[in-house]
């Protein structure tokens, strides 16, 4: 396994976050990736995209979601974010739809839910 980009999460701290906190953070990186993609800034896009996937993969690995219905949603979400930027829109989800999806988790995380 390669070293984490988010060094502060190596100790399993990510797994203490709620799903809203986890996906709110994933959404922040998604926003950064989307902005860079729209500007045509390939280097910043790739870095933000890699950070987003790392956080999403950590969320998928979180033991509390292993037997939970949310795991399927998380795996589908990973497919959709990859498709939006690298899959030629095979699934058909838009960047705007995913921004809205993540926004709600960010709002819930700030509200402490």
Biopython code that builds the backbone (N, CA, C, O; Angstrom):
import numpy as np
from Bio.PDB.StructureBuilder import StructureBuilder

atoms = [
    (1, "UNK", "N", (0.843, -1.186, 0.000)),
    (1, "UNK", "CA", (0.000, 0.000, 0.000)),
    (1, "UNK", "C", (0.883, 1.242, 0.000)),
    (1, "UNK", "O", (1.835, 1.338, 0.774)),
    (2, "UNK", "N", (0.561, 2.184, -0.867)),
    (2, "UNK", "CA", (1.378, 3.388, -0.936)),
    (2, "UNK", "C", (1.072, 4.306, 0.244)),
    (2, "UNK", "O", (-0.006, 4.220, 0.831)),
    (3, "UNK", "N", (2.011, 5.180, 0.593)),
    (3, "UNK", "CA", (1.800, 6.089, 1.729)),
    (3, "UNK", "C", (0.623, 7.030, 1.464)),
    (3, "UNK", "O", (0.350, 7.402, 0.323)),
    (4, "UNK", "N", (-0.051, 7.398, 2.523)),
    (4, "UNK", "CA", (-1.199, 8.290, 2.398)),
    (4, "UNK", "C", (-0.760, 9.709, 2.060)),
    (4, "UNK", "O", (0.272, 10.188, 2.530)),
    (5, "UNK", "N", (-1.554, 10.358, 1.248)),
    (5, "UNK", "CA", (-1.352, 11.777, 0.965)),
    (5, "UNK", "C", (-1.754, 12.575, 2.206)),
    (5, "UNK", "O", (-1.069, 13.519, 2.600)),
    (6, "UNK", "N", (-2.863, 12.183, 2.805)),
    (6, "UNK", "CA", (-3.365, 12.822, 4.024)),
    (6, "UNK", "C", (-2.680, 12.163, 5.221)),
    (6, "UNK", "O", (-3.224, 11.242, 5.830)),
    (7, "UNK", "N", (-1.506, 12.636, 5.543)),
    (7, "UNK", "CA", (-0.658, 12.004, 6.564)),
    (7, "UNK", "C", (-1.339, 11.896, 7.930)),
    (7, "UNK", "O", (-1.099, 10.928, 8.653)),
    (8, "UNK", "N", (-2.162, 12.842, 8.292)),
    (8, "UNK", "CA", (-2.804, 12.829, 9.599)),
    (8, "UNK", "C", (-3.832, 11.730, 9.785)),
    (8, "UNK", "O", (-4.376, 11.571, 10.878)),
    (9, "UNK", "N", (-4.107, 10.969, 8.736)),
    (9, "UNK", "CA", (-5.131, 9.927, 8.817)),
    (9, "UNK", "C", (-4.537, 8.531, 8.911)),
    (9, "UNK", "O", (-5.279, 7.549, 8.921)),
    (10, "UNK", "N", (-3.215, 8.424, 8.980)),
    (10, "UNK", "CA", (-2.552, 7.117, 9.018)),
    (10, "UNK", "C", (-2.882, 6.318, 10.273)),
    (10, "UNK", "O", (-2.768, 5.092, 10.273)),
    (11, "UNK", "N", (-3.282, 6.985, 11.323)),
    (11, "UNK", "CA", (-3.531, 6.307, 12.597)),
    (11, "UNK", "C", (-4.958, 5.780, 12.736)),
    (11, "UNK", "O", (-5.343, 5.324, 13.813)),
    (12, "UNK", "N", (-5.744, 5.837, 11.666)),
    (12, "UNK", "CA", (-7.126, 5.365, 11.731)),
    (12, "UNK", "C", (-8.112, 6.428, 12.163)),
    (12, "UNK", "O", (-9.291, 6.141, 12.370)),
    (13, "UNK", "N", (-7.638, 7.654, 12.301)),
    (13, "UNK", "CA", (-8.515, 8.751, 12.740)),
    (13, "UNK", "C", (-9.699, 8.944, 11.793)),
    (13, "UNK", "O", (-10.783, 9.334, 12.228)),
    (14, "UNK", "N", (-9.496, 8.673, 10.498)),
    (14, "UNK", "CA", (-10.580, 8.827, 9.521)),
    (14, "UNK", "C", (-11.800, 8.002, 9.918)),
    (14, "UNK", "O", (-12.938, 8.416, 9.694)),
    (15, "UNK", "N", (-11.560, 6.853, 10.498)),
    (15, "UNK", "CA", (-12.653, 5.957, 10.858)),
    (15, "UNK", "C", (-13.475, 6.462, 12.043)),
    (15, "UNK", "O", (-14.543, 5.918, 12.325)),
    (16, "UNK", "N", (-12.999, 7.483, 12.733)),
    (16, "UNK", "CA", (-13.763, 8.068, 13.834)),
    (16, "UNK", "C", (-14.751, 9.121, 13.333)),
    (16, "UNK", "O", (-15.613, 9.573, 14.086)),
    (17, "UNK", "N", (-14.628, 9.508, 12.069)),
    (17, "UNK", "CA", (-15.513, 10.528, 11.508)),
    (17, "UNK", "C", (-16.851, 9.906, 11.130)),
    (17, "UNK", "O", (-16.930, 8.728, 10.780)),
    (18, "UNK", "N", (-17.893, 10.713, 11.207)),
    (18, "UNK", "CA", (-19.216, 10.269, 10.747)),
    (18, "UNK", "C", (-19.215, 10.224, 9.222)),
    (18, "UNK", "O", (-18.306, 10.757, 8.585)),
    (19, "UNK", "N", (-20.223, 9.595, 8.640)),
    (19, "UNK", "CA", (-20.315, 9.550, 7.180)),
    (19, "UNK", "C", (-20.436, 10.963, 6.623)),
    (19, "UNK", "O", (-19.907, 11.242, 5.547)),
    (20, "UNK", "N", (-21.117, 11.856, 7.326)),
    (20, "UNK", "CA", (-21.235, 13.241, 6.862)),
    (20, "UNK", "C", (-19.881, 13.928, 6.849)),
    (20, "UNK", "O", (-19.560, 14.652, 5.906)),
    (21, "UNK", "N", (-19.091, 13.710, 7.880)),
    (21, "UNK", "CA", (-17.755, 14.295, 7.920)),
    (21, "UNK", "C", (-16.859, 13.698, 6.835)),
    (21, "UNK", "O", (-16.122, 14.416, 6.160)),
    (22, "UNK", "N", (-16.932, 12.398, 6.682)),
    (22, "UNK", "CA", (-16.112, 11.745, 5.664)),
    (22, "UNK", "C", (-16.479, 12.256, 4.266)),
    (22, "UNK", "O", (-15.607, 12.692, 3.515)),
    (23, "UNK", "N", (-17.761, 12.203, 3.922)),
    (23, "UNK", "CA", (-18.167, 12.602, 2.577)),
    (23, "UNK", "C", (-18.119, 14.109, 2.378)),
    (23, "UNK", "O", (-17.966, 14.575, 1.248)),
    (24, "UNK", "N", (-18.246, 14.873, 3.442)),
    (24, "UNK", "CA", (-18.044, 16.318, 3.338)),
    (24, "UNK", "C", (-16.611, 16.632, 2.942)),
    (24, "UNK", "O", (-16.370, 17.522, 2.126)),
    (25, "UNK", "N", (-15.657, 15.905, 3.516)),
    (25, "UNK", "CA", (-14.246, 16.083, 3.157)),
    (25, "UNK", "C", (-13.952, 15.574, 1.749)),
    (25, "UNK", "O", (-13.197, 16.201, 1.006)),
    (26, "UNK", "N", (-14.541, 14.454, 1.385)),
    (26, "UNK", "CA", (-14.395, 13.954, 0.013)),
    (26, "UNK", "C", (-14.930, 15.017, -0.952)),
    (26, "UNK", "O", (-14.329, 15.299, -1.989)),
    (27, "UNK", "N", (-16.073, 15.593, -0.583)),
    (27, "UNK", "CA", (-16.692, 16.620, -1.418)),
    (27, "UNK", "C", (-15.832, 17.862, -1.582)),
    (27, "UNK", "O", (-15.843, 18.482, -2.645)),
    (28, "UNK", "N", (-15.092, 18.233, -0.554)),
    (28, "UNK", "CA", (-14.184, 19.383, -0.665)),
    (28, "UNK", "C", (-13.122, 19.128, -1.730)),
    (28, "UNK", "O", (-12.806, 20.004, -2.535)),
    (29, "UNK", "N", (-12.579, 17.918, -1.718)),
    (29, "UNK", "CA", (-11.583, 17.573, -2.735)),
    (29, "UNK", "C", (-12.233, 17.459, -4.114)),
    (29, "UNK", "O", (-11.625, 17.826, -5.120)),
    (30, "UNK", "N", (-13.458, 16.955, -4.161)),
    (30, "UNK", "CA", (-14.181, 16.897, -5.434)),
    (30, "UNK", "C", (-14.345, 18.305, -6.014)),
    (30, "UNK", "O", (-14.126, 18.518, -7.206)),
    (31, "UNK", "N", (-14.730, 19.258, -5.169)),
    (31, "UNK", "CA", (-14.889, 20.655, -5.608)),
    (31, "UNK", "C", (-13.576, 21.191, -6.169)),
    (31, "UNK", "O", (-13.561, 21.832, -7.220)),
    (32, "UNK", "N", (-12.474, 20.927, -5.465)),
    (32, "UNK", "CA", (-11.166, 21.389, -5.946)),
    (32, "UNK", "C", (-10.840, 20.762, -7.307)),
    (32, "UNK", "O", (-10.365, 21.440, -8.217)),
    (33, "UNK", "N", (-11.100, 19.470, -7.426)),
    (33, "UNK", "CA", (-10.841, 18.781, -8.691)),
    (33, "UNK", "C", (-11.720, 19.349, -9.810)),
    (33, "UNK", "O", (-11.246, 19.579, -10.923)),
    (34, "UNK", "N", (-12.984, 19.570, -9.512)),
    (34, "UNK", "CA", (-13.914, 20.085, -10.523)),
    (34, "UNK", "C", (-13.502, 21.474, -10.998)),
    (34, "UNK", "O", (-13.533, 21.756, -12.196)),
    (35, "UNK", "N", (-13.116, 22.342, -10.065)),
    (35, "UNK", "CA", (-12.688, 23.691, -10.449)),
    (35, "UNK", "C", (-11.441, 23.643, -11.340)),
    (35, "UNK", "O", (-11.360, 24.335, -12.354)),
    (36, "UNK", "N", (-10.480, 22.818, -10.943)),
    (36, "UNK", "CA", (-9.254, 22.698, -11.743)),
    (36, "UNK", "C", (-9.562, 22.097, -13.115)),
    (36, "UNK", "O", (-8.997, 22.527, -14.121)),
    (37, "UNK", "N", (-10.444, 21.118, -13.158)),
    (37, "UNK", "CA", (-10.836, 20.484, -14.424)),
    (37, "UNK", "C", (-11.463, 21.516, -15.356)),
    (37, "UNK", "O", (-11.133, 21.589, -16.540)),
    (38, "UNK", "N", (-12.378, 22.318, -14.795)),
    (38, "UNK", "CA", (-13.066, 23.336, -15.589)),
    (38, "UNK", "C", (-12.100, 24.398, -16.111)),
    (38, "UNK", "O", (-12.300, 24.930, -17.203)),
    (39, "UNK", "N", (-11.060, 24.711, -15.345)),
    (39, "UNK", "CA", (-10.051, 25.697, -15.759)),
    (39, "UNK", "C", (-9.009, 25.104, -16.708)),
    (39, "UNK", "O", (-8.232, 25.834, -17.322)),
    (40, "UNK", "N", (-9.003, 23.794, -16.818)),
    (40, "UNK", "CA", (-8.003, 23.141, -17.654)),
    (40, "UNK", "C", (-6.642, 23.040, -16.980)),
    (40, "UNK", "O", (-5.624, 22.873, -17.652)),
    (41, "UNK", "N", (-6.621, 23.141, -15.655)),
    (41, "UNK", "CA", (-5.368, 23.041, -14.891)),
    (41, "UNK", "C", (-5.138, 21.571, -14.560)),
    (41, "UNK", "O", (-5.525, 21.092, -13.495)),
    (42, "UNK", "N", (-4.506, 20.871, -15.485)),
    (42, "UNK", "CA", (-4.352, 19.421, -15.380)),
    (42, "UNK", "C", (-3.599, 18.987, -14.122)),
    (42, "UNK", "O", (-3.997, 18.022, -13.469)),
    (43, "UNK", "N", (-2.533, 19.677, -13.779)),
    (43, "UNK", "CA", (-1.734, 19.301, -12.616)),
    (43, "UNK", "C", (-2.541, 19.401, -11.316)),
    (43, "UNK", "O", (-2.557, 18.468, -10.512)),
    (44, "UNK", "N", (-3.205, 20.535, -11.123)),
    (44, "UNK", "CA", (-4.025, 20.683, -9.901)),
    (44, "UNK", "C", (-5.193, 19.704, -9.893)),
    (44, "UNK", "O", (-5.553, 19.164, -8.847)),
    (45, "UNK", "N", (-5.781, 19.479, -11.066)),
    (45, "UNK", "CA", (-6.874, 18.520, -11.153)),
    (45, "UNK", "C", (-6.416, 17.136, -10.702)),
    (45, "UNK", "O", (-7.059, 16.513, -9.857)),
    (46, "UNK", "N", (-5.315, 16.659, -11.259)),
    (46, "UNK", "CA", (-4.839, 15.314, -10.926)),
    (46, "UNK", "C", (-4.527, 15.176, -9.436)),
    (46, "UNK", "O", (-4.831, 14.147, -8.833)),
    (47, "UNK", "N", (-3.931, 16.192, -8.849)),
    (47, "UNK", "CA", (-3.609, 16.139, -7.419)),
    (47, "UNK", "C", (-4.879, 16.109, -6.570)),
    (47, "UNK", "O", (-4.988, 15.311, -5.639)),
    (48, "UNK", "N", (-5.834, 16.977, -6.889)),
    (48, "UNK", "CA", (-7.094, 17.003, -6.131)),
    (48, "UNK", "C", (-7.877, 15.712, -6.340)),
    (48, "UNK", "O", (-8.468, 15.180, -5.400)),
    (49, "UNK", "N", (-7.879, 15.212, -7.572)),
    (49, "UNK", "CA", (-8.584, 13.972, -7.878)),
    (49, "UNK", "C", (-7.982, 12.813, -7.087)),
    (49, "UNK", "O", (-8.711, 11.982, -6.544)),
    (50, "UNK", "N", (-6.656, 12.758, -7.023)),
    (50, "UNK", "CA", (-5.986, 11.702, -6.268)),
    (50, "UNK", "C", (-6.305, 11.810, -4.766)),
    (50, "UNK", "O", (-6.540, 10.796, -4.108)),
    (51, "UNK", "N", (-6.313, 13.023, -4.234)),
    (51, "UNK", "CA", (-6.663, 13.205, -2.811)),
    (51, "UNK", "C", (-8.112, 12.782, -2.557)),
    (51, "UNK", "O", (-8.415, 12.146, -1.547)),
    (52, "UNK", "N", (-9.006, 13.145, -3.490)),
    (52, "UNK", "CA", (-10.414, 12.776, -3.339)),
    (52, "UNK", "C", (-10.582, 11.264, -3.338)),
    (52, "UNK", "O", (-11.300, 10.715, -2.503)),
    (53, "UNK", "N", (-9.917, 10.590, -4.277)),
    (53, "UNK", "CA", (-10.030, 9.135, -4.323)),
    (53, "UNK", "C", (-9.443, 8.491, -3.069)),
    (53, "UNK", "O", (-9.972, 7.493, -2.581)),
    (54, "UNK", "N", (-8.366, 9.049, -2.551)),
    (54, "UNK", "CA", (-7.792, 8.497, -1.326)),
    (54, "UNK", "C", (-8.802, 8.569, -0.182)),
    (54, "UNK", "O", (-8.994, 7.592, 0.542)),
    (55, "UNK", "N", (-9.445, 9.720, -0.018)),
    (55, "UNK", "CA", (-10.433, 9.856, 1.053)),
    (55, "UNK", "C", (-11.644, 8.961, 0.810)),
    (55, "UNK", "O", (-12.179, 8.371, 1.749)),
    (56, "UNK", "N", (-12.070, 8.859, -0.423)),
    (56, "UNK", "CA", (-13.208, 7.991, -0.728)),
    (56, "UNK", "C", (-12.851, 6.533, -0.481)),
    (56, "UNK", "O", (-13.665, 5.775, 0.047)),
    (57, "UNK", "N", (-11.646, 6.136, -0.858)),
    (57, "UNK", "CA", (-11.210, 4.761, -0.609)),
    (57, "UNK", "C", (-11.077, 4.477, 0.886)),
    (57, "UNK", "O", (-11.408, 3.383, 1.344)),
    (58, "UNK", "N", (-10.596, 5.452, 1.640)),
    (58, "UNK", "CA", (-10.543, 5.282, 3.102)),
    (58, "UNK", "C", (-11.948, 5.112, 3.672)),
    (58, "UNK", "O", (-12.158, 4.328, 4.598)),
    (59, "UNK", "N", (-12.902, 5.844, 3.119)),
    (59, "UNK", "CA", (-14.292, 5.719, 3.567)),
    (59, "UNK", "C", (-14.824, 4.325, 3.256)),
    (59, "UNK", "O", (-15.491, 3.711, 4.089)),
    (60, "UNK", "N", (-14.532, 3.829, 2.061)),
    (60, "UNK", "CA", (-14.946, 2.469, 1.678)),
    (60, "UNK", "C", (-14.316, 1.434, 2.612)),
    (60, "UNK", "O", (-14.951, 0.434, 2.947)),
    (61, "UNK", "N", (-13.069, 1.671, 3.031)),
    (61, "UNK", "CA", (-12.371, 0.736, 3.920)),
    (61, "UNK", "C", (-12.820, 0.828, 5.372)),
    (61, "UNK", "O", (-12.473, -0.036, 6.177)),
    (62, "UNK", "N", (-13.577, 1.846, 5.717)),
    (62, "UNK", "CA", (-14.014, 2.042, 7.100)),
    (62, "UNK", "C", (-14.836, 0.828, 7.544)),
    (62, "UNK", "O", (-15.862, 0.519, 6.938)),
    (63, "UNK", "N", (-14.390, 0.143, 8.595)),
    (63, "UNK", "CA", (-15.086, -1.069, 9.044)),
    (63, "UNK", "C", (-16.570, -0.856, 9.365)),
    (63, "UNK", "O", (-17.366, -1.786, 9.233)),
    (64, "UNK", "N", (-16.943, 0.337, 9.778)),
    (64, "UNK", "CA", (-18.353, 0.538, 10.145)),
    (64, "UNK", "C", (-19.284, 0.485, 8.945)),
    (64, "UNK", "O", (-20.491, 0.327, 9.125)),
    (65, "UNK", "N", (-18.764, 0.611, 7.719)),
    (65, "UNK", "CA", (-19.601, 0.543, 6.530)),
    (65, "UNK", "C", (-19.552, -0.835, 5.873)),
    (65, "UNK", "O", (-20.284, -1.074, 4.913)),
    (66, "UNK", "N", (-18.723, -1.734, 6.354)),
    (66, "UNK", "CA", (-18.528, -3.043, 5.729)),
    (66, "UNK", "C", (-19.817, -3.850, 5.587)),
    (66, "UNK", "O", (-20.037, -4.468, 4.546)),
    (67, "UNK", "N", (-20.645, -3.859, 6.580)),
    (67, "UNK", "CA", (-21.881, -4.642, 6.502)),
    (67, "UNK", "C", (-23.098, -3.731, 6.389)),
    (67, "UNK", "O", (-24.228, -4.164, 6.614)),
    (68, "UNK", "N", (-22.876, -2.532, 6.056)),
    (68, "UNK", "CA", (-23.924, -1.522, 6.005)),
    (68, "UNK", "C", (-24.342, -1.301, 4.556)),
    (68, "UNK", "O", (-23.531, -1.445, 3.641)),
    (69, "UNK", "N", (-25.598, -0.954, 4.351)),
    (69, "UNK", "CA", (-26.083, -0.689, 2.990)),
    (69, "UNK", "C", (-25.325, 0.462, 2.330)),
    (69, "UNK", "O", (-25.326, 0.585, 1.105)),
    (70, "UNK", "N", (-24.692, 1.285, 3.121)),
    (70, "UNK", "CA", (-23.984, 2.454, 2.598)),
    (70, "UNK", "C", (-22.771, 2.044, 1.743)),
    (70, "UNK", "O", (-22.356, 2.807, 0.872)),
    (71, "UNK", "N", (-22.210, 0.877, 1.974)),
    (71, "UNK", "CA", (-21.037, 0.446, 1.226)),
    (71, "UNK", "C", (-21.326, 0.428, -0.281)),
    (71, "UNK", "O", (-20.506, 0.885, -1.078)),
    (72, "UNK", "N", (-22.466, -0.088, -0.658)),
    (72, "UNK", "CA", (-22.829, -0.134, -2.085)),
    (72, "UNK", "C", (-22.925, 1.281, -2.658)),
    (72, "UNK", "O", (-22.487, 1.537, -3.779)),
    (73, "UNK", "N", (-23.504, 2.196, -1.873)),
    (73, "UNK", "CA", (-23.607, 3.590, -2.309)),
    (73, "UNK", "C", (-22.216, 4.206, -2.491)),
    (73, "UNK", "O", (-21.975, 4.931, -3.457)),
    (74, "UNK", "N", (-21.313, 3.916, -1.570)),
    (74, "UNK", "CA", (-19.958, 4.463, -1.649)),
    (74, "UNK", "C", (-19.215, 3.944, -2.881)),
    (74, "UNK", "O", (-18.513, 4.697, -3.556)),
    (75, "UNK", "N", (-19.375, 2.662, -3.163)),
    (75, "UNK", "CA", (-18.719, 2.082, -4.338)),
    (75, "UNK", "C", (-19.304, 2.657, -5.630)),
    (75, "UNK", "O", (-18.574, 2.908, -6.589)),
    (76, "UNK", "N", (-20.595, 2.860, -5.651)),
    (76, "UNK", "CA", (-21.238, 3.467, -6.826)),
    (76, "UNK", "C", (-20.771, 4.917, -6.985)),
    (76, "UNK", "O", (-20.528, 5.378, -8.101)),
    (77, "UNK", "N", (-20.649, 5.623, -5.874)),
    (77, "UNK", "CA", (-20.168, 6.995, -5.905)),
    (77, "UNK", "C", (-18.766, 7.061, -6.508)),
    (77, "UNK", "O", (-18.467, 7.954, -7.301)),
    (78, "UNK", "N", (-17.917, 6.122, -6.133)),
    (78, "UNK", "CA", (-16.553, 6.093, -6.678)),
    (78, "UNK", "C", (-16.589, 5.913, -8.197)),
    (78, "UNK", "O", (-15.844, 6.571, -8.924)),
    (79, "UNK", "N", (-17.455, 5.022, -8.667)),
    (79, "UNK", "CA", (-17.607, 4.833, -10.111)),
    (79, "UNK", "C", (-18.044, 6.127, -10.792)),
    (79, "UNK", "O", (-17.545, 6.482, -11.860)),
    (80, "UNK", "N", (-18.979, 6.820, -10.160)),
    (80, "UNK", "CA", (-19.525, 8.030, -10.765)),
    (80, "UNK", "C", (-18.510, 9.162, -10.819)),
    (80, "UNK", "O", (-18.430, 9.864, -11.827)),
    (81, "UNK", "N", (-17.732, 9.355, -9.754)),
    (81, "UNK", "CA", (-16.750, 10.442, -9.797)),
    (81, "UNK", "C", (-15.652, 10.129, -10.817)),
    (81, "UNK", "O", (-15.146, 11.037, -11.477)),
    (82, "UNK", "N", (-15.289, 8.878, -10.947)),
    (82, "UNK", "CA", (-14.298, 8.505, -11.969)),
    (82, "UNK", "C", (-14.881, 8.710, -13.366)),
    (82, "UNK", "O", (-14.191, 9.196, -14.262)),
    (83, "UNK", "N", (-16.126, 8.348, -13.549)),
    (83, "UNK", "CA", (-16.784, 8.490, -14.842)),
    (83, "UNK", "C", (-16.907, 9.951, -15.256)),
    (83, "UNK", "O", (-16.702, 10.287, -16.422)),
    (84, "UNK", "N", (-17.239, 10.816, -14.306)),
    (84, "UNK", "CA", (-17.414, 12.234, -14.621)),
    (84, "UNK", "C", (-16.147, 12.821, -15.239)),
    (84, "UNK", "O", (-16.219, 13.594, -16.194)),
    (85, "UNK", "N", (-14.997, 12.456, -14.699)),
    (85, "UNK", "CA", (-13.747, 13.055, -15.156)),
    (85, "UNK", "C", (-12.965, 12.200, -16.154)),
    (85, "UNK", "O", (-12.238, 12.738, -16.990)),
    (86, "UNK", "N", (-13.105, 10.880, -16.077)),
    (86, "UNK", "CA", (-12.256, 10.021, -16.897)),
    (86, "UNK", "C", (-13.018, 8.984, -17.726)),
    (86, "UNK", "O", (-12.396, 8.220, -18.464)),
    (87, "UNK", "N", (-14.323, 8.942, -17.625)),
    (87, "UNK", "CA", (-15.060, 7.860, -18.267)),
    (87, "UNK", "C", (-15.911, 8.242, -19.448)),
    (87, "UNK", "O", (-16.727, 7.447, -19.913)),
    (88, "UNK", "N", (-15.732, 9.451, -19.942)),
    (88, "UNK", "CA", (-16.509, 9.899, -21.086)),
    (88, "UNK", "C", (-18.012, 9.881, -20.819)),
    (88, "UNK", "O", (-18.811, 9.648, -21.725)),
    (89, "UNK", "N", (-18.382, 10.128, -19.567)),
    (89, "UNK", "CA", (-19.789, 10.253, -19.177)),
    (89, "UNK", "C", (-20.624, 9.031, -19.539)),
    (89, "UNK", "O", (-21.750, 9.168, -20.018)),
    (90, "UNK", "N", (-20.086, 7.848, -19.315)),
    (90, "UNK", "CA", (-20.803, 6.606, -19.607)),
    (90, "UNK", "C", (-22.023, 6.479, -18.696)),
    (90, "UNK", "O", (-23.110, 6.115, -19.147)),
    (91, "UNK", "N", (-21.836, 6.778, -17.425)),
    (91, "UNK", "CA", (-22.945, 6.672, -16.472)),
    (91, "UNK", "C", (-23.912, 7.825, -16.652)),
    (91, "UNK", "O", (-25.124, 7.640, -16.539)),
    (92, "UNK", "N", (-23.394, 9.014, -16.931)),
    (92, "UNK", "CA", (-24.254, 10.155, -17.214)),
    (92, "UNK", "C", (-24.482, 11.101, -16.052)),
    (92, "UNK", "O", (-25.271, 12.038, -16.177)),
    (93, "UNK", "N", (-23.826, 10.889, -14.940)),
    (93, "UNK", "CA", (-23.948, 11.803, -13.808)),
    (93, "UNK", "C", (-23.142, 13.059, -14.128)),
    (93, "UNK", "O", (-22.042, 12.976, -14.676)),
    (94, "UNK", "N", (-23.691, 14.218, -13.786)),
    (94, "UNK", "CA", (-22.992, 15.467, -14.081)),
    (94, "UNK", "C", (-22.168, 15.929, -12.882)),
    (94, "UNK", "O", (-22.394, 15.504, -11.749)),
    (95, "UNK", "N", (-21.216, 16.799, -13.157)),
    (95, "UNK", "CA", (-20.417, 17.410, -12.093)),
    (95, "UNK", "C", (-21.345, 18.157, -11.133)),
    (95, "UNK", "O", (-21.171, 18.088, -9.917)),
    (96, "UNK", "N", (-22.322, 18.863, -11.679)),
    (96, "UNK", "CA", (-23.247, 19.636, -10.839)),
    (96, "UNK", "C", (-24.056, 18.734, -9.910)),
    (96, "UNK", "O", (-24.286, 19.087, -8.753)),
    (97, "UNK", "N", (-24.481, 17.595, -10.396)),
    (97, "UNK", "CA", (-25.228, 16.647, -9.557)),
    (97, "UNK", "C", (-24.368, 16.169, -8.399)),
    (97, "UNK", "O", (-24.837, 16.089, -7.263)),
    (98, "UNK", "N", (-23.113, 15.851, -8.683)),
    (98, "UNK", "CA", (-22.219, 15.385, -7.620)),
    (98, "UNK", "C", (-21.872, 16.507, -6.649)),
    (98, "UNK", "O", (-21.714, 16.257, -5.454)),
    (99, "UNK", "N", (-21.753, 17.729, -7.134)),
    (99, "UNK", "CA", (-21.514, 18.863, -6.231)),
    (99, "UNK", "C", (-22.662, 18.980, -5.227)),
    (99, "UNK", "O", (-22.433, 19.180, -4.034)),
    (100, "UNK", "N", (-23.890, 18.855, -5.715)),
    (100, "UNK", "CA", (-25.062, 18.925, -4.826)),
    (100, "UNK", "C", (-25.054, 17.770, -3.824)),
    (100, "UNK", "O", (-25.331, 17.966, -2.640)),
    (101, "UNK", "N", (-24.737, 16.575, -4.303)),
    (101, "UNK", "CA", (-24.684, 15.397, -3.438)),
    (101, "UNK", "C", (-23.726, 15.652, -2.270)),
    (101, "UNK", "O", (-24.077, 15.442, -1.109)),
    (102, "UNK", "N", (-22.521, 16.105, -2.592)),
    (102, "UNK", "CA", (-21.519, 16.346, -1.553)),
    (102, "UNK", "C", (-21.886, 17.531, -0.663)),
    (102, "UNK", "O", (-21.581, 17.523, 0.530)),
    (103, "UNK", "N", (-22.528, 18.537, -1.219)),
    (103, "UNK", "CA", (-22.900, 19.726, -0.452)),
    (103, "UNK", "C", (-23.744, 19.358, 0.762)),
    (103, "UNK", "O", (-23.531, 19.887, 1.854)),
    (104, "UNK", "N", (-24.686, 18.465, 0.577)),
    (104, "UNK", "CA", (-25.564, 18.088, 1.681)),
    (104, "UNK", "C", (-24.795, 17.415, 2.826)),
    (104, "UNK", "O", (-25.131, 17.606, 3.995)),
    (105, "UNK", "N", (-23.776, 16.638, 2.493)),
    (105, "UNK", "CA", (-22.955, 16.030, 3.526)),
    (105, "UNK", "C", (-22.124, 17.085, 4.252)),
    (105, "UNK", "O", (-21.941, 17.007, 5.467)),
    (106, "UNK", "N", (-21.624, 18.064, 3.514)),
    (106, "UNK", "CA", (-20.861, 19.137, 4.141)),
    (106, "UNK", "C", (-21.718, 19.947, 5.102)),
    (106, "UNK", "O", (-21.270, 20.310, 6.189)),
    (107, "UNK", "N", (-22.946, 20.229, 4.700)),
    (107, "UNK", "CA", (-23.881, 20.974, 5.567)),
    (107, "UNK", "C", (-24.185, 20.151, 6.817)),
    (107, "UNK", "O", (-24.178, 20.680, 7.928)),
    (108, "UNK", "N", (-24.450, 18.862, 6.637)),
    (108, "UNK", "CA", (-24.750, 17.988, 7.783)),
    (108, "UNK", "C", (-23.540, 17.877, 8.725)),
    (108, "UNK", "O", (-23.708, 17.845, 9.944)),
    (109, "UNK", "N", (-22.337, 17.818, 8.170)),
    (109, "UNK", "CA", (-21.135, 17.719, 9.002)),
    (109, "UNK", "C", (-20.958, 18.974, 9.840)),
    (109, "UNK", "O", (-20.612, 18.894, 11.019)),
    (110, "UNK", "N", (-21.192, 20.124, 9.239)),
    (110, "UNK", "CA", (-21.075, 21.377, 9.982)),
    (110, "UNK", "C", (-22.130, 21.498, 11.066)),
    (110, "UNK", "O", (-21.906, 22.122, 12.103)),
    (111, "UNK", "N", (-23.283, 20.891, 10.814)),
    (111, "UNK", "CA", (-24.367, 20.937, 11.809)),
    (111, "UNK", "C", (-24.157, 19.894, 12.905)),
    (111, "UNK", "O", (-24.916, 19.834, 13.872)),
    (112, "UNK", "N", (-23.112, 19.069, 12.741)),
    (112, "UNK", "CA", (-22.821, 18.054, 13.756)),
    (112, "UNK", "C", (-23.635, 16.797, 13.647)),
    (112, "UNK", "O", (-23.861, 16.117, 14.648)),
    (113, "UNK", "N", (-24.079, 16.473, 12.458)),
    (113, "UNK", "CA", (-24.906, 15.275, 12.259)),
    (113, "UNK", "C", (-24.129, 14.161, 11.653)),
    (113, "UNK", "O", (-24.675, 13.083, 11.419)),
]
sb = StructureBuilder()
sb.init_structure("model")
sb.init_model(0)
sb.init_chain("A")
sb.init_seg("    ")
for serial, (resi, resn, name, xyz) in enumerate(atoms, 1):
    if name == "N":
        sb.init_residue(resn, " ", resi, " ")
    sb.init_atom(name, np.array(xyz, "f"), 0.0, 1.0, " ", f" {name:<3s}", serial, name[0])
structure = sb.get_structure()
